[in-house]
Amino acid sequence: MAKRKISKKTRKSRVLKKADRRAPAKRKAPLKSYTGVFDGSREGYGFITADEGAGLSDADIFVPAKYVRDAVSGDRVSFTVSQYNGRPEAHIESVLSRGTKTFTGVYKYIKRREGNRIKASHVVIADNKKLCFDTYVSPAHLNGAADGDKVLCRITSYPDTSNQTSAHGVIEKVYGNSEELYPNVYAIIDSYGVRTEFPEAVTEQAESAAARRVLKKDRLDLTDERIFTIDGAYSKDFDDAICVKKTDNGFELGVHIADVSEYVKHNSALDEEAYLRGTSVYFADKVIPMLPVSLSNGICSLNPRLNRYTLSAFINIDPDGEIKDCRIAEAVIRSKVRGVYSEVNDVIEKGDKSRYYKKYAPVFDDGGLDDILALYNALKRKSERRHALELESPEFCFDVADDGTVENAYIEERGVSERIIEQFMLAANEAVASLLMKRSLPCVYRVHGSPDTEKIKQLKAFADSVGVDSSALCGDEITLYSVEKFLNAAKRQGKGEVFSYLILRCMMKAKYSPENAPHFGLGARCYCHFTSPIRRYPDLTVHRIIKTLLLRTDKEQERKLRSYANKSAEHSNECEDTATKLERDMDDLYMAAYSKDKIGESFDAAVTTVTSYGFFARLPYGAEGFVRLPAVNTEYVPSLYTIITPKRAYRPGDVIKVTVSEVSIGSRRIELTAI
């Protein structure tokens, strides 16, 4: 019988089938699912912060755009993790809950031609660029919005990539024209969910507490002492006052802090509202207070010639500025003078020739000012020995007319009196934290980690590329001394300002913690916030701990207060982060409003930040604008903070001539053109 020819394809198929019968193919084990919060980007990709206990690294996990699916920034998601080029990569499986339900944006009425027809659309474009989709609104849900208005929109359906459907929503609030100042102010506040109105029960509780008489009973009577405050000219809440005395062994610094805990009782409605707010928010011409005005500007404020309750710290400091001991007492004070920084600076400079000298005579005469300056210089020398950093972000100030016109913008200069108060408050905060730590009592510490080593390496490479000696930054450990030595080398090269800014970007963010750890920037082994309970909740927490466990030794409350300190620290970090972002957005908004009249004007601007598509440059009055560069023939070198065009390279610190070409108040954007 003749043999049949069998093709290779058939033979291969039979072999495979035979193999299948012998050993069934192994199925791939399903990938493990994790949960976390998605943070999107305007480019479509994002990152996921995995939930604690997931067993993943602390670093956020990258999500390529094609695996984002229907997730929106802020959503809780389930995801799997794969490896791509040796790095973890997240693939979103599903959205578990939505993190963004409302957003602020600009309503646009858009007409476009489709064939022979004109189609009209009502769209809200989100201010938050991480929400990289437009939301469609039906005419019935416009709520009276006009084209170009700033609005608050609630999402009713989210974009669905699988069904290729768009997001839809309802306009819930109309703020007004998006190119006017105050509609944007209120939109920014709402976008962060900041509480602006006090519930009626809270207001009533505050007014009732504020109506109480200030009594000296069971308190240290300091009403005859030369105690006074120094604050800004427009400040309304004064929560710290000072008094300095010369002693045989150096100085006694009295730091007298408003005893807010006397009026805001733990677990009361008033306390719950203060906890939810976490901090007062300050920007330009406005403040969103942590406490009702009857307390913050009234009975808790250390107004002149009025008796006020304080928690007073008496700190003994030797001639070298070293803190020797600290005691704390509940007291009653009567501030002798409502000091103003600019006036005190004038007195320090001109002495009895100052036109303000008479006002300050009650506290400065008979060597009072000399003792204050001597103590300040001693503390300043101690900070210098520690190599404490003086890397301050610029403090922007604005002059705003009643009609909302921003008439002036400038960077506030700090004088000697501002630095005196800063050093005295730093000493008080350090002394109180050290006292609580030595007594093994709970505390809400302020901690600050060492700089990010990877960012320092990148900074070092950039310094080498521009000829600045970076040898001080070599080694495994970065110290304050090495940072100071490096910055001094940069200053000698005329590049001190730019490298101070870049070092600041390398720093870890300071935060609150129930566990003590060093404060890198101050060079302090132990530090807390004690001096501003009117505007910061952690300070109020520390006051309660002091009064309950240090002054009254109620040990039965210690376990509860440790838990309270932990809760206060965690929540205060969240509130501080929100307030910082809001204040930054407000600075950008007011700068854009001021820059509107600068279109067409030219300035010398300093490059601050370089990106892949251009760079930011700071104008003389503090505003930052963006210079967009063409993508063609442009090379971005992130490791050297440099972007290179055929004509020249741009890097931080370069001073270039620019023209203000476009300003949008609504998007807080200033566009510059390099000349």
C-alpha positions as CSV (number, residue, x, y, z in Angstrom):
1,M,0.0,0.0,0.0
2,A,1.4,3.4,-1.0
3,K,2.2,5.8,1.8
4,R,0.3,9.0,1.9
5,K,2.2,12.2,2.0
6,I,1.5,14.3,5.0
7,S,2.2,18.0,4.9
8,K,4.4,19.7,7.5
9,K,1.4,21.8,8.7
10,T,-0.7,18.6,9.3
11,R,2.2,16.8,10.9
12,K,2.8,19.8,13.3
13,S,-0.9,19.9,14.1
14,R,-1.0,16.2,15.0
15,V,2.1,16.5,17.2
16,L,0.6,19.4,19.1
17,K,-2.7,17.5,19.6
18,K,-0.8,14.5,20.8
19,A,1.2,16.6,23.2
20,D,-2.0,18.2,24.4
21,R,-3.3,14.7,25.3
22,R,-0.2,13.8,27.2
23,A,0.3,17.1,29.2
24,P,-2.4,19.8,29.2
25,A,-0.9,23.3,28.8
26,K,-0.4,25.2,32.0
27,R,-2.7,28.2,32.5
28,K,-1.2,31.5,33.5
29,A,-2.0,32.4,37.1
30,P,-4.1,35.6,37.2
31,L,-2.2,38.7,38.3
32,K,-2.8,39.9,41.8
33,S,-5.1,42.9,42.1
34,Y,-4.3,45.9,44.3
35,T,-6.2,49.0,45.2
36,G,-5.1,52.6,45.4
37,V,-5.8,56.2,44.3
38,F,-5.1,57.4,40.7
39,D,-3.5,60.7,40.0
40,G,-3.9,61.7,36.4
41,S,-2.0,64.1,34.2
42,R,-2.9,66.4,31.3
43,E,-1.0,64.1,28.9
44,G,-3.3,61.2,29.7
45,Y,-0.9,59.0,31.7
46,G,-0.9,58.9,35.5
47,F,0.4,57.4,38.8
48,I,-1.2,55.3,41.4
49,T,-0.6,55.5,45.2
50,A,-1.2,52.0,46.5
51,D,-3.1,51.5,49.7
52,E,-1.0,50.8,52.8
53,G,-0.4,47.1,53.4
54,A,-0.5,46.3,49.8
55,G,3.1,45.1,49.9
56,L,4.2,47.4,47.1
57,S,7.0,50.0,47.3
58,D,6.2,53.5,48.7
59,A,6.9,55.0,45.3
60,D,3.9,55.8,43.1
61,I,3.4,53.4,40.2
62,F,3.3,54.7,36.6
63,V,0.2,54.1,34.6
64,P,0.6,54.4,30.8
65,A,-2.2,56.3,29.0
66,K,-3.5,53.2,27.3
67,Y,-4.1,51.4,30.6
68,V,-5.8,54.3,32.4
69,R,-9.2,53.1,31.0
70,D,-12.1,55.2,32.4
71,A,-10.3,56.4,35.5
72,V,-10.2,60.1,36.4
73,S,-7.7,61.8,38.7
74,G,-8.6,61.2,42.3
75,D,-10.5,57.9,41.7
76,R,-10.0,54.8,43.8
77,V,-9.1,52.0,41.5
78,S,-8.2,48.4,41.4
79,F,-5.1,47.5,39.3
80,T,-2.6,44.9,38.5
81,V,1.2,45.4,38.2
82,S,3.4,44.2,35.3
83,Q,7.1,44.8,34.6
84,Y,8.1,46.9,31.6
85,N,11.9,47.4,30.9
86,G,12.6,46.4,34.5
87,R,10.2,48.9,36.1
88,P,6.7,48.3,37.6
89,E,3.8,49.5,35.5
90,A,0.1,49.6,36.7
91,H,-2.8,48.5,34.5
92,I,-6.2,49.8,35.9
93,E,-8.9,47.1,36.0
94,S,-11.8,49.1,37.3
95,V,-12.9,52.3,39.1
96,L,-14.1,51.5,42.7
97,S,-15.2,55.0,43.6
98,R,-15.1,58.4,42.1
99,G,-12.8,61.0,43.7
100,T,-13.9,64.0,41.6
101,K,-17.6,64.7,41.6
102,T,-17.5,68.5,41.1
103,F,-14.9,70.8,39.5
104,T,-14.5,74.4,38.6
105,G,-14.0,75.5,35.0
106,V,-15.0,77.8,32.2
107,Y,-18.3,77.4,30.4
108,K,-18.0,77.7,26.6
109,Y,-20.7,77.9,23.9
110,I,-19.2,76.3,20.9
111,K,-20.6,76.3,17.3
112,R,-19.1,74.1,14.6
113,R,-20.2,73.1,11.1
114,E,-21.0,69.5,10.3
115,G,-21.8,69.3,6.6
116,N,-24.5,71.9,5.9
117,R,-25.6,72.1,9.5
118,I,-24.3,74.2,12.4
119,K,-24.1,72.2,15.6
120,A,-24.0,74.0,19.0
121,S,-22.4,72.5,22.1
122,H,-22.4,73.6,25.7
123,V,-19.1,72.6,27.3
124,V,-17.3,73.1,30.6
125,I,-13.5,73.1,30.4
126,A,-12.0,72.1,33.7
127,D,-9.5,74.4,35.5
128,N,-7.7,71.3,36.8
129,K,-5.7,70.1,33.8
130,K,-5.5,66.6,35.2
131,L,-9.2,66.3,34.2
132,C,-8.2,66.0,30.6
133,F,-11.7,65.8,29.2
134,D,-14.5,68.3,28.4
135,T,-17.9,68.0,30.1
136,Y,-21.0,68.5,28.0
137,V,-24.0,70.3,29.6
138,S,-27.6,70.3,28.2
139,P,-29.2,73.7,27.8
140,A,-31.6,72.9,30.6
141,H,-28.8,72.6,33.1
142,L,-26.8,75.8,32.3
143,N,-28.1,77.6,35.5
144,G,-28.0,81.0,33.7
145,A,-24.3,80.8,32.7
146,A,-23.0,83.0,29.9
147,D,-20.3,82.1,27.5
148,G,-16.9,82.6,29.3
149,D,-18.2,82.4,32.8
150,K,-16.4,80.6,35.6
151,V,-18.7,77.9,36.9
152,L,-18.9,75.0,39.3
153,C,-19.9,71.8,37.5
154,R,-21.2,68.5,38.9
155,I,-20.4,65.4,36.8
156,T,-23.4,63.3,36.1
157,S,-21.7,60.8,33.8
158,Y,-18.0,60.1,33.3
159,P,-16.2,59.6,30.0
160,D,-16.4,56.0,28.9
161,T,-13.6,55.0,26.5
162,S,-15.1,51.5,25.8
163,N,-18.3,53.0,24.5
164,Q,-16.7,56.3,23.3
165,T,-19.1,58.5,25.2
166,S,-18.2,61.9,26.7
167,A,-18.6,63.2,30.2
168,H,-21.9,65.1,31.0
169,G,-22.7,67.4,33.9
170,V,-24.8,70.1,35.5
171,I,-23.7,73.7,36.3
172,E,-24.4,74.2,40.0
173,K,-22.9,77.6,40.5
174,V,-22.0,80.6,38.3
175,Y,-19.3,82.8,39.7
176,G,-19.1,85.4,36.9
177,N,-16.8,86.4,34.1
178,S,-13.7,84.1,34.1
179,E,-11.4,87.1,33.2
180,E,-12.3,89.0,36.4
181,L,-10.5,88.6,39.7
182,Y,-13.1,87.7,42.3
183,P,-15.1,85.1,40.3
184,N,-11.8,83.2,40.1
185,V,-11.0,83.8,43.8
186,Y,-14.3,82.1,44.9
187,A,-13.9,79.3,42.3
188,I,-10.4,78.4,43.6
189,I,-11.7,78.3,47.2
190,D,-14.6,76.0,46.1
191,S,-12.2,73.8,44.1
192,Y,-10.3,72.9,47.2
193,G,-13.4,72.4,49.3
194,V,-12.2,74.9,51.9
195,R,-14.8,75.7,54.6
196,T,-15.7,79.4,54.5
197,E,-18.9,79.7,56.6
198,F,-19.1,78.8,60.3
199,P,-22.2,76.8,61.3
200,E,-24.6,78.7,63.5
201,A,-23.9,76.5,66.5
202,V,-20.1,77.2,66.2
203,T,-20.6,80.9,65.9
204,E,-22.9,81.0,69.0
205,Q,-20.4,78.9,71.0
206,A,-17.6,81.2,70.0
207,E,-19.5,84.4,70.9
208,S,-20.6,82.9,74.2
209,A,-16.9,82.0,75.0
210,A,-15.7,85.5,73.9
211,A,-18.2,87.2,76.3
212,R,-16.5,85.7,79.4
213,R,-14.5,88.0,81.6
214,V,-10.7,87.6,81.8
215,L,-9.9,86.7,85.4
216,K,-6.5,86.5,87.1
217,K,-7.5,83.8,89.6
218,D,-5.2,80.7,89.5
219,R,-3.0,82.4,86.9
220,L,0.3,84.1,86.8
221,D,-0.3,87.9,86.8
222,L,2.0,89.5,84.2
223,T,-0.1,92.5,83.5
224,D,2.6,94.9,84.7
225,E,5.4,93.3,82.6
226,R,6.9,95.0,79.5
227,I,5.2,92.6,77.2
228,F,4.3,93.6,73.6
229,T,3.5,92.3,70.1
230,I,5.1,92.9,66.7
231,D,3.1,92.0,63.6
232,G,2.4,93.3,60.1
233,A,0.6,96.6,59.6
234,Y,-2.6,94.9,58.4
235,S,-2.6,92.0,60.9
236,K,-5.8,91.6,63.0
237,D,-5.0,88.4,65.0
238,F,-2.1,88.7,67.4
239,D,-1.3,85.3,69.0
240,D,2.3,85.9,70.3
241,A,3.8,88.6,72.5
242,I,7.4,88.8,73.9
243,C,9.4,90.1,76.8
244,V,13.2,89.9,77.2
245,K,15.1,90.3,80.5
246,K,18.8,90.3,81.0
247,T,19.9,87.8,83.7
248,D,23.2,86.9,85.4
249,N,23.5,83.9,83.2
250,G,22.3,85.4,79.9
251,F,18.7,86.1,79.1
252,E,15.1,85.1,80.0
253,L,12.9,85.1,76.9
254,G,9.2,85.3,77.7
255,V,7.1,84.1,74.8
256,H,3.4,84.6,75.6
257,I,0.9,82.8,73.4
258,A,-2.8,83.2,73.2
259,D,-4.4,80.5,75.4
260,V,-6.9,79.4,72.7
261,S,-7.6,76.2,74.5
262,E,-9.3,78.2,77.3
263,Y,-12.1,79.0,74.9
264,V,-12.0,76.2,72.4
265,K,-12.8,73.1,74.5
266,H,-11.8,69.7,73.3
267,N,-14.5,67.8,71.3
268,S,-16.8,70.8,71.3
269,A,-18.6,71.9,68.1
270,L,-16.1,74.8,68.0
271,D,-13.1,72.4,68.3
272,E,-14.5,70.1,65.6
273,E,-14.8,73.0,63.2
274,A,-11.2,74.1,63.9
275,Y,-10.0,70.5,63.4
276,L,-11.8,70.3,60.0
277,R,-10.2,73.5,58.8
278,G,-6.8,72.7,60.3
279,T,-5.3,76.1,59.5
280,S,-6.1,79.6,58.6
281,V,-5.6,80.4,54.9
282,Y,-4.0,83.7,53.9
283,F,-3.8,85.2,50.5
284,A,-3.5,88.8,49.0
285,D,-6.3,90.8,50.6
286,K,-8.2,88.0,52.3
287,V,-8.1,85.5,55.1
288,I,-10.1,82.3,55.7
289,P,-9.8,81.9,59.5
290,M,-9.6,78.7,61.5
291,L,-11.6,80.2,64.3
292,P,-14.6,82.6,64.2
293,V,-13.7,86.3,64.3
294,S,-15.0,86.8,67.8
295,L,-12.1,84.6,68.9
296,S,-9.4,85.1,66.3
297,N,-9.6,88.9,66.2
298,G,-11.3,89.3,69.6
299,I,-10.8,87.6,72.9
300,C,-8.0,85.4,71.8
301,S,-6.0,88.1,70.1
302,L,-3.4,89.8,72.3
303,N,-4.7,93.3,71.6
304,P,-2.9,96.2,73.4
305,R,-4.1,97.5,76.8
306,L,-6.5,94.5,77.3
307,N,-6.1,91.6,79.7
308,R,-5.7,88.3,77.8
309,Y,-5.2,84.7,78.8
310,T,-1.9,83.2,77.7
311,L,0.2,80.1,77.9
312,S,3.6,81.6,78.6
313,A,7.0,80.0,78.1
314,F,9.9,81.3,80.0
315,I,13.1,80.2,78.3
316,N,16.6,80.7,79.9
317,I,19.2,81.2,77.2
318,D,22.9,81.6,77.7
319,P,25.1,84.3,76.0
320,D,25.9,81.8,73.2
321,G,22.2,81.4,72.4
322,E,21.9,77.9,73.8
323,I,18.6,77.0,75.5
324,K,19.3,75.9,79.1
325,D,15.8,75.3,80.4
326,C,12.1,76.2,79.9
327,R,9.1,76.5,82.2
328,I,5.5,77.1,81.1
329,A,2.7,78.7,83.0
330,E,-0.9,79.8,82.5
331,A,-0.9,83.6,82.7
332,V,-2.8,86.9,82.2
333,I,-0.9,89.6,80.3
334,R,-1.7,93.1,79.1
335,S,0.3,94.0,75.9
336,K,1.8,97.5,76.3
337,V,2.2,98.2,72.6
338,R,0.8,96.9,69.3
339,G,4.1,96.8,67.4
340,V,4.4,97.0,63.6
341,Y,7.4,95.5,61.8
342,S,8.1,98.6,59.7
343,E,7.9,100.9,62.7
344,V,10.2,98.8,64.8
345,N,12.7,98.6,61.9
346,D,12.7,102.3,61.8
347,V,13.4,102.6,65.5
348,I,16.2,100.1,65.3
349,E,17.8,102.0,62.5
350,K,17.3,105.6,63.8
351,G,17.0,105.2,67.5
352,D,15.4,108.2,69.3
353,K,15.5,110.1,66.0
354,S,12.7,107.8,64.7
355,R,9.2,109.3,64.6
356,Y,8.0,106.1,66.2
357,Y,10.4,106.2,69.1
358,K,7.9,107.7,71.6
359,K,5.3,104.9,70.8
360,Y,7.8,102.2,71.7
361,A,9.4,104.0,74.7
362,P,7.4,101.9,77.3
363,V,9.1,98.7,76.1
364,F,12.4,99.9,74.6
365,D,13.6,102.4,77.2
366,D,16.0,101.5,80.0
367,G,17.9,99.0,77.9
368,G,14.8,97.1,76.7
369,L,15.7,97.3,73.0
370,D,19.4,96.6,73.7
371,D,18.5,93.4,75.5
372,I,16.2,92.3,72.7
373,L,19.0,92.9,70.1
374,A,21.6,91.2,72.2
375,L,19.4,88.1,72.6
376,Y,18.6,88.1,68.9
377,N,22.3,88.3,67.9
378,A,23.0,85.4,70.3
379,L,20.3,83.2,68.7
380,K,21.4,84.2,65.3
381,R,25.0,83.1,66.0
382,K,23.7,79.8,67.2
383,S,21.8,79.3,64.0
384,E,24.9,80.1,62.1
385,R,26.9,77.6,64.1
386,R,24.3,75.0,63.2
387,H,24.5,76.1,59.6
388,A,20.6,76.5,59.6
389,L,19.3,77.1,56.1
390,E,17.8,80.4,55.2
391,L,16.0,79.2,52.0
392,E,12.8,81.3,52.0
393,S,10.2,81.2,49.3
394,P,9.4,84.7,48.2
395,E,6.5,86.3,50.1
396,F,4.3,88.0,47.5
397,C,2.2,91.0,48.4
398,F,-0.5,92.8,46.5
399,D,-2.3,96.1,46.7
400,V,-5.9,95.6,45.8
401,A,-8.5,98.3,45.2
402,D,-12.1,98.0,46.4
403,D,-13.2,97.2,42.9
404,G,-10.9,94.2,42.7
405,T,-8.2,95.9,40.6
406,V,-4.7,94.6,41.6
407,E,-2.8,97.9,41.6
408,N,0.6,96.6,42.7
409,A,2.6,93.4,43.2
410,Y,5.9,93.0,45.0
411,I,8.1,90.7,47.0
412,E,8.0,91.6,50.7
413,E,11.4,92.4,52.1
414,R,12.2,91.2,55.7
415,G,13.8,93.6,58.1
416,V,15.5,93.1,61.5
417,S,12.3,93.0,63.5
418,E,10.8,90.2,61.4
419,R,14.0,88.2,62.0
420,I,13.9,88.9,65.7
421,I,10.4,87.5,66.0
422,E,11.3,84.6,63.8
423,Q,14.3,83.7,66.1
424,F,12.3,84.1,69.3
425,M,9.5,81.9,68.0
426,L,12.0,79.3,66.8
427,A,13.5,79.3,70.3
428,A,10.2,78.9,71.9
429,N,9.1,76.0,69.6
430,E,12.4,74.2,70.2
431,A,12.3,74.7,73.9
432,V,8.7,73.4,74.3
433,A,9.3,70.4,72.1
434,S,12.5,69.5,74.1
435,L,10.6,69.9,77.4
436,L,7.8,67.5,76.3
437,M,10.3,65.0,74.9
438,K,12.3,65.0,78.1
439,R,9.2,64.3,80.1
440,S,8.2,61.5,77.7
441,L,4.9,63.3,77.0
442,P,3.0,63.2,73.7
443,C,3.5,66.0,71.2
444,V,2.8,67.0,67.6
445,Y,6.4,67.4,66.4
446,R,7.4,69.3,63.2
447,V,9.9,67.2,61.4
448,H,12.0,67.7,58.2
449,G,13.9,65.0,56.5
450,S,17.3,65.2,54.7
451,P,17.3,66.3,51.0
452,D,16.4,63.8,48.3
453,T,19.7,62.2,47.3
454,E,18.7,61.6,43.6
455,K,17.7,65.3,43.3
456,I,21.0,66.3,44.9
457,K,22.9,64.2,42.3
458,Q,21.1,65.9,39.5
459,L,21.8,69.4,41.0
460,K,25.4,68.5,41.4
461,A,25.6,67.5,37.7
462,F,24.1,70.8,36.7
463,A,26.4,72.8,39.0
464,D,29.4,71.1,37.4
465,S,28.1,72.0,33.9
466,V,28.0,75.7,34.8
467,G,31.3,75.8,36.6
468,V,30.1,75.9,40.2
469,D,32.2,73.8,42.7
470,S,29.9,71.0,43.9
471,S,32.5,69.0,45.8
472,A,30.7,69.8,49.1
473,L,27.8,67.7,47.9
474,C,29.9,64.5,47.4
475,G,29.5,61.7,49.9
476,D,26.7,59.5,51.1
477,E,25.3,62.0,53.7
478,I,24.2,65.5,52.9
479,T,24.6,67.8,55.9
480,L,23.7,71.4,56.6
481,Y,27.4,72.3,56.5
482,S,27.8,70.7,53.1
483,V,24.8,72.6,51.7
484,E,26.0,75.9,53.2
485,K,29.5,75.3,51.7
486,F,28.0,74.6,48.3
487,L,25.8,77.7,48.4
488,N,28.8,79.9,49.4
489,A,30.6,78.5,46.3
490,A,27.6,79.4,44.2
491,K,27.5,82.9,45.6
492,R,31.1,83.5,44.8
493,Q,30.2,82.6,41.2
494,G,27.3,85.1,41.2
495,K,24.8,82.2,41.2
496,G,23.7,82.1,44.8
497,E,20.0,83.0,44.1
498,V,19.4,80.3,41.5
499,F,21.1,77.6,43.5
500,S,19.2,78.6,46.7
501,Y,16.1,78.0,44.7
502,L,17.3,74.7,43.3
503,I,18.4,73.5,46.7
504,L,14.9,74.3,48.0
505,R,13.4,72.1,45.4
506,C,15.7,69.2,46.6
507,M,14.4,69.5,50.1
508,M,11.8,67.1,51.7
509,K,8.6,68.7,52.8
510,A,8.3,69.5,56.5
511,K,5.4,67.7,58.1
512,Y,3.7,67.0,61.5
513,S,4.4,63.8,63.3
514,P,3.6,62.3,66.7
515,E,7.1,60.8,66.7
516,N,10.1,63.0,67.1
517,A,12.7,63.2,64.4
518,P,15.3,66.0,63.6
519,H,14.3,69.1,61.6
520,F,17.0,69.2,58.9
521,G,16.5,72.8,57.8
522,L,16.8,74.2,61.3
523,G,19.5,71.9,62.5
524,A,17.2,71.1,65.5
525,R,17.0,67.7,67.1
526,C,13.5,68.4,68.4
527,Y,11.0,70.9,67.2
528,C,7.2,71.6,67.4
529,H,4.7,74.3,66.6
530,F,3.6,76.1,69.8
531,T,3.3,79.7,68.9
532,S,0.2,80.1,66.7
533,P,-2.9,78.4,68.1
534,I,-5.2,81.0,66.6
535,R,-4.3,79.9,63.1
536,R,-2.8,76.3,63.3
537,Y,-4.5,73.3,64.9
538,P,-1.3,71.4,65.8
539,D,-0.3,74.4,68.1
540,L,-3.7,74.1,69.8
541,T,-3.1,70.3,70.2
542,V,0.3,71.0,71.9
543,H,-1.3,73.5,74.2
544,R,-3.9,71.0,75.3
545,I,-1.2,68.4,76.0
546,I,0.8,70.9,78.0
547,K,-2.2,72.0,80.1
548,T,-3.4,68.4,80.8
549,L,-0.2,66.5,81.3
550,L,2.5,69.0,82.1
551,L,0.7,71.6,84.2
552,R,-2.0,69.3,85.8
553,T,-0.3,65.9,85.4
554,D,-3.6,64.1,84.5
555,K,-2.0,60.8,83.7
556,E,-5.4,59.1,83.1
557,Q,-5.6,61.3,79.9
558,E,-2.2,60.4,78.5
559,R,-3.3,57.4,76.3
560,K,-6.1,59.4,74.8
561,L,-3.9,62.4,74.1
562,R,-1.3,60.2,72.4
563,S,-4.0,59.0,70.1
564,Y,-5.2,62.6,69.7
565,A,-1.7,63.8,68.8
566,N,-1.5,61.1,66.1
567,K,-4.8,62.0,64.6
568,S,-4.1,65.8,64.8
569,A,-0.7,65.3,63.0
570,E,-2.1,63.3,60.2
571,H,-5.1,65.5,59.5
572,S,-3.1,68.7,59.9
573,N,-0.7,67.6,57.2
574,E,-3.6,67.2,54.8
575,C,-5.0,70.6,55.7
576,E,-1.6,72.3,55.4
577,D,-1.1,70.7,51.9
578,T,-4.5,72.0,50.8
579,A,-3.8,75.5,52.2
580,T,-0.3,75.6,50.5
581,K,-1.7,74.7,47.1
582,L,-4.6,77.1,47.4
583,E,-2.3,80.0,48.4
584,R,0.0,79.2,45.5
585,D,-2.9,79.3,43.1
586,M,-4.0,82.6,44.6
587,D,-0.6,84.1,44.1
588,D,-0.7,83.0,40.5
589,L,-4.2,84.4,40.1
590,Y,-3.4,87.8,41.5
591,M,-0.1,87.9,39.5
592,A,-2.0,87.2,36.3
593,A,-4.6,90.0,37.2
594,Y,-1.8,92.5,37.8
595,S,0.1,91.4,34.6
596,K,-3.0,92.0,32.4
597,D,-1.9,95.6,31.9
598,K,1.7,94.5,31.2
599,I,0.9,92.9,27.8
600,G,3.4,94.3,25.3
601,E,5.9,95.4,28.0
602,S,9.5,94.0,28.1
603,F,11.5,92.9,31.1
604,D,14.7,91.2,32.1
605,A,13.5,87.9,33.5
606,A,15.4,85.1,35.3
607,V,14.9,81.5,34.1
608,T,13.6,79.4,37.0
609,T,12.4,76.0,35.7
610,V,13.1,74.2,32.4
611,T,10.6,71.7,30.8
612,S,10.6,69.7,27.6
613,Y,8.6,72.3,25.7
614,G,9.9,75.6,27.1
615,F,10.8,77.3,30.4
616,F,9.4,79.5,33.2
617,A,11.0,82.9,33.9
618,R,10.5,85.2,36.8
619,L,9.7,88.9,36.1
620,P,11.1,91.6,38.4
621,Y,7.9,92.0,40.4
622,G,7.7,88.2,41.1
623,A,5.4,86.8,38.5
624,E,6.4,83.7,36.6
625,G,5.6,83.4,32.9
626,F,6.1,80.6,30.4
627,V,8.2,80.9,27.3
628,R,7.1,78.2,24.8
629,L,9.8,76.9,22.4
630,P,9.2,75.2,19.1
631,A,9.5,71.4,19.3
632,V,11.5,71.2,16.0
633,N,15.3,71.2,16.6
634,T,14.9,71.6,20.3
635,E,16.6,69.3,22.7
636,Y,15.7,68.8,26.4
637,V,18.3,67.6,28.8
638,P,16.6,67.0,32.1
639,S,19.7,65.8,33.9
640,L,21.3,69.2,33.4
641,Y,18.1,71.3,33.7
642,T,18.8,72.5,30.2
643,I,16.8,73.0,27.0
644,I,18.8,73.7,23.8
645,T,17.6,75.4,20.7
646,P,19.6,76.2,17.5
647,K,20.2,79.7,18.8
648,R,21.1,79.1,22.4
649,A,20.7,77.0,25.5
650,Y,18.4,78.0,28.5
651,R,19.1,76.9,32.0
652,P,18.0,78.1,35.5
653,G,19.6,81.4,36.5
654,D,20.0,82.7,32.9
655,V,18.7,86.3,32.6
656,I,16.9,87.0,29.3
657,K,14.9,89.7,27.8
658,V,11.2,88.8,27.4
659,T,7.9,90.5,26.4
660,V,4.6,89.7,28.1
661,S,2.6,88.4,25.1
662,E,-0.6,86.9,26.6
663,V,-2.3,86.8,30.0
664,S,-5.3,84.8,31.1
665,I,-6.7,85.5,34.5
666,G,-9.1,82.5,34.3
667,S,-6.4,80.0,33.7
668,R,-3.8,81.9,35.8
669,R,-1.4,81.9,32.9
670,I,1.2,84.4,31.7
671,E,2.8,83.8,28.4
672,L,6.2,85.4,27.5
673,T,8.1,85.7,24.3
674,A,11.9,85.7,24.4
675,I,13.4,88.6,22.5
